[in-house]
Amino acid sequence: MAAHAPERTVVVVDDEPGVLRFVAFALRSRGYQVLEAAGAAEALLVTQEHSGPVHLLLTDVVMPGTDGLSLWQSLKILRPEAKVLFMSGHAGDGLQIDSLLVRKPFSVTDLLRKVEETVRQPGGC
């Protein structure tokens, strides 16, 4: 059997069901373990219930209730090892860190490239 990269766990958070399914499917097809959440509260819950490491939080920036930046601040307390990548389709989201952002709409290729770049970076965010 051929050796493969260790499985990585990604928490995907988006309040749009179609985007959530699309992103989760794309990541699973590449071998990632995906924990899906429709919002910040659900993301924190699935993260707490997950017994293994969490390598990446991939979250929408603008969501009802708690936004992606606030979610990231809360999740870092639970999972300091996790990195973050934000998704946004809003020009005025206030997030200007291009290395931590994938702009919607994005292709599967662009998404996977950005996720893989992020999880391969040494150290936490």
Summary of the structure (lengths in Angstrom):
residues: 125
radius of gyration: 13.5
end to end distance: 34.0
largest distance: 48.2
contacts: 364
relative contact order: 0.18
helix: 40%
strand: 19%
